[in-house]
């Protein structure tokens, strides 16, 4: 699901690192947005809406909406479209407003 070759853009990757999503070990490139690594693994639902518990996915990709709010290392409401991936992160889908653990 990752674009590897593009006629204009050049994609530089950090080193490959592991992280956990919903208890599953995944990998991505250090420094890329967490949402990009999740998208590469086919993850389409990032959170569930507050009012109607509807699934939300990757939308604006620049940190302006709330569609990508997830829990990262126990911290809720992290915008994963702009948050850089680091080795060992624990990422979970967020339901509603999120809870501090």
C-alpha positions in Angstrom: 0.0 0.0 0.0 3.1 2.3 0.1 4.1 4.4 -2.9 7.7 3.4 -3.7 8.3 5.1 -7.0 7.0 8.5 -8.1 7.9 10.5 -11.2 8.5 13.7 -9.3 8.7 13.0 -5.5 11.6 11.3 -3.8 10.8 9.3 -0.7 13.6 9.1 1.9 13.1 6.6 4.7 14.6 6.4 8.2 15.6 3.0 9.5 12.9 0.3 9.8 11.5 0.0 13.3 8.9 -2.1 15.1 5.8 -0.8 16.9 2.7 -2.4 18.3 -0.8 -1.7 17.0 -3.8 -3.2 18.9 -1.5 -5.9 20.2 0.0 -6.8 16.8 3.7 -6.2 16.0 4.1 -4.0 12.9 6.9 -2.2 11.3 7.5 1.2 9.7 10.2 3.7 9.0 11.5 5.8 11.9 10.3 9.4 11.6 7.5 8.8 9.2 3.9 9.7 10.4 2.4 6.9 12.4 -0.6 7.0 10.1 1.6 6.3 7.1 3.0 3.2 8.7 -0.6 2.0 9.6 -1.8 2.7 6.1 1.0 0.6 4.7 -0.3 -2.3 6.7 -3.9 -1.8 5.5 -5.3 -0.1 8.6 -8.2 2.1 7.5 -10.0 2.8 10.8 -8.0 5.0 13.1 -10.6 6.0 15.7 -14.3 6.1 16.4 -16.4 9.2 16.6 -17.5 10.6 20.0 -21.2 11.0 19.4 -22.2 8.0 17.1 -19.2 5.7 17.5 -18.6 5.8 13.7 -15.3 4.7 12.2 -12.9 7.5 11.2 -9.9 7.2 8.9 -7.1 9.1 7.3 -8.6 12.4 6.1 -6.6 15.7 6.0 -3.1 14.4 6.7 -1.9 17.8 8.0 -3.1 17.8 11.6 -6.2 20.1 11.2 -9.0 17.6 11.6 -9.7 15.1 14.4 -10.1 12.0 12.3 -6.7 10.5 13.2 -6.7 11.0 16.9 -5.3 7.8 18.5 -3.8 6.6 21.8 0.0 6.5 21.6 2.0 5.1 24.5 -1.0 5.6 26.7 -1.6 9.2 25.7 -5.0 9.9 24.0 -5.7 12.4 21.3 -2.4 12.1 19.4 -2.7 13.3 15.8 -1.0 10.3 14.1 -0.9 12.0 10.7 1.8 14.3 12.0 3.3 12.3 14.9 6.6 10.7 13.9 7.0 7.0 14.4 9.6 5.7 16.9 10.7 2.2 17.8 8.6 0.5 20.4 5.6 2.8 20.3 2.3 1.3 21.4 -0.6 2.6 19.3 -4.3 1.9 19.9 -7.6 3.0 18.3 -9.4 5.6 20.3 -13.1 5.5 21.1 -14.7 8.8 21.8 -12.6 11.4 23.8 -10.0 8.9 24.9 -8.9 8.1 28.5 -5.6 8.6 30.2 -4.1 5.3 31.4 
